[in-house]
Amino acid sequence: MYKTKQVELTFYRDEYSNDLRRFVLPPEQEQFTALPKETVNVADGQHRIIIVTKEDEPVGFFLLHSTDRVHEYSDNPNAMLLTAFSINHIHQGKGYAKKGMLELEKFVKTEFSDCDEIVLAVNHKNIPAQQLYKKVGFVDTGKRKIGRIGEQMIMNLKL
């Protein structure tokens, strides 16, 4: 677990399951991601990561993949894929998304020391997410992928 004064990133623990099942997003956001309750069955190489407050309250969620799926986004054998990022609607606007993503590099270097790149796909219509990822250091690779609801921009963060 990596801690800061504001938030910490931690692996999924059963004690968070009830809070994670209660995550909600407005429809305009939900179309772009998967809610934590939709990621209960994870495969080997998929890691559920929780953004928790200093009071140990889960406010955000995402998956990190070290599966073959990563190769759809990067040729780097040491890359990981970030998917299903969300901040529970009742906690949005408090800076948790940015604070959590700013902890990503330290968390990954600690927990996945071989990883030297994080990649993700963000829908071209999801401007708030694109802006967040750019603010925390992700860059547009210039690659595009067609997802279930249209074109996605492939972004990466070199560690």
C-alpha positions in Angstrom: 0.0 0.0 0.0 1.3 3.4 -0.9 0.2 6.3 1.4 0.1 10.1 1.1 -1.6 12.7 3.2 -4.7 12.9 0.9 -5.3 9.5 -0.6 -3.6 6.1 -1.0 -3.7 3.4 -3.6 -4.2 -0.1 -2.4 -5.1 -3.5 -3.8 -8.7 -4.6 -3.5 -9.7 -6.1 -0.1 -13.0 -7.7 0.8 -13.6 -5.0 3.4 -14.2 -2.5 0.5 -16.7 -4.7 -1.4 -19.9 -3.1 0.0 -18.7 0.4 -0.7 -17.6 -0.6 -4.2 -20.9 -2.1 -5.0 -22.5 1.2 -4.2 -20.4 3.2 -6.7 -22.7 5.1 -9.1 -21.9 7.3 -12.1 -24.2 9.5 -14.2 -25.1 7.9 -17.6 -22.8 10.3 -19.5 -19.8 8.9 -17.5 -20.9 5.3 -17.1 -20.8 4.8 -20.9 -17.1 5.2 -20.8 -16.1 2.8 -18.0 -17.0 -0.2 -16.0 -18.2 0.1 -12.4 -16.3 -1.8 -9.7 -19.3 -4.2 -9.2 -18.8 -5.2 -12.9 -15.2 -6.3 -12.3 -15.8 -8.9 -9.6 -14.3 -11.8 -11.6 -10.8 -10.8 -12.6 -8.4 -13.0 -14.5 -4.8 -13.7 -13.6 -2.8 -10.6 -14.4 -5.7 -8.2 -13.6 -5.3 -6.2 -10.4 -8.1 -4.3 -8.8 -6.8 -1.0 -7.3 -8.7 1.2 -4.9 -8.2 4.9 -4.2 -9.0 5.4 -0.6 -9.1 8.5 1.6 -7.0 8.9 4.7 -10.1 7.8 6.6 -9.9 4.5 4.6 -13.0 5.3 2.5 -13.0 3.9 -1.0 -13.6 6.8 -3.5 -12.1 5.5 -6.7 -11.3 2.3 -8.6 -9.4 1.0 -11.6 -7.8 -2.1 -13.0 -4.2 -2.6 -13.9 -3.6 -5.4 -16.4 -0.4 -7.4 -17.1 -2.3 -9.7 -19.4 -1.8 -10.3 -23.1 -4.4 -7.5 -23.6 -1.7 -5.0 -23.0 -0.1 -5.8 -26.3 -3.2 -4.3 -28.1 -2.0 -0.9 -26.8 1.8 -1.1 -26.5 4.7 -3.2 -27.9 6.6 -2.7 -24.6 6.8 -6.0 -22.8 7.0 -4.2 -19.5 3.9 -2.1 -19.9 0.7 -2.4 -18.0 -2.8 -1.4 -19.1 -5.1 0.8 -17.0 -8.9 0.3 -17.4 -12.2 0.8 -15.7 -11.1 4.1 -13.9 -13.9 5.7 -12.0 -14.5 8.0 -9.0 -17.8 7.4 -7.2 -20.2 10.2 -8.2 -20.7 11.4 -4.6 -16.9 12.0 -4.3 -16.4 13.7 -7.6 -15.2 17.3 -7.7 -13.0 16.8 -4.6 -9.7 16.2 -6.5 -9.6 12.5 -5.7 -9.1 11.4 -9.4 -6.1 13.7 -9.9 -4.6 12.8 -6.4 -5.1 9.1 -7.1 -3.5 9.3 -10.5 -0.6 11.3 -9.2 0.2 8.4 -6.9 0.1 5.8 -9.7 3.7 6.0 -10.7 5.0 5.5 -7.1 2.5 2.7 -6.5 3.4 0.9 -9.7 7.2 1.3 -9.1 6.7 -0.2 -5.6 4.2 -3.0 -6.5 5.2 -3.9 -10.1 8.9 -3.0 -10.2 9.4 -4.3 -13.8 6.7 -2.0 -15.2 8.1 1.1 -17.0 5.0 2.2 -18.9 1.3 2.6 -18.2 -1.0 2.7 -21.2 -4.7 3.4 -21.4 -7.4 4.1 -24.0 -9.8 7.0 -23.6 -12.8 7.7 -25.7 -12.4 10.8 -28.0 -15.7 12.1 -26.6 -14.5 11.8 -23.0 -12.9 15.2 -22.7 -12.8 15.4 -18.9 -10.9 12.1 -18.7 -8.5 13.2 -21.4 -7.8 16.4 -19.5 -7.2 14.5 -16.2 -4.8 12.0 -17.8 -2.8 14.9 -19.5 -2.6 16.8 -16.2 -1.0 13.8 -14.5 1.6 13.2 -17.2 0.0 10.8 -19.7 0.7 11.7 -23.4 -1.2 10.9 -26.6 0.8 8.3 -28.4 -1.0 9.1 -31.7 -2.4 5.6 -31.9 -6.2 5.1 -32.2 -8.4 2.1 -31.5 -12.1 1.6 -32.1 -13.9 0.7 -28.9 -17.4 -0.3 -28.2 -18.7 3.3 -28.4 -16.3 4.8 -30.9 -12.7 6.0 -31.4 -10.3 5.8 -28.5 -7.1 7.7 -28.0 -4.2 5.6 -26.7 -2.2 7.4 -24.1 0.8 6.4 -22.1 2.8 7.4 -19.0 6.5 6.4 -19.1 7.8 5.5 -15.6 
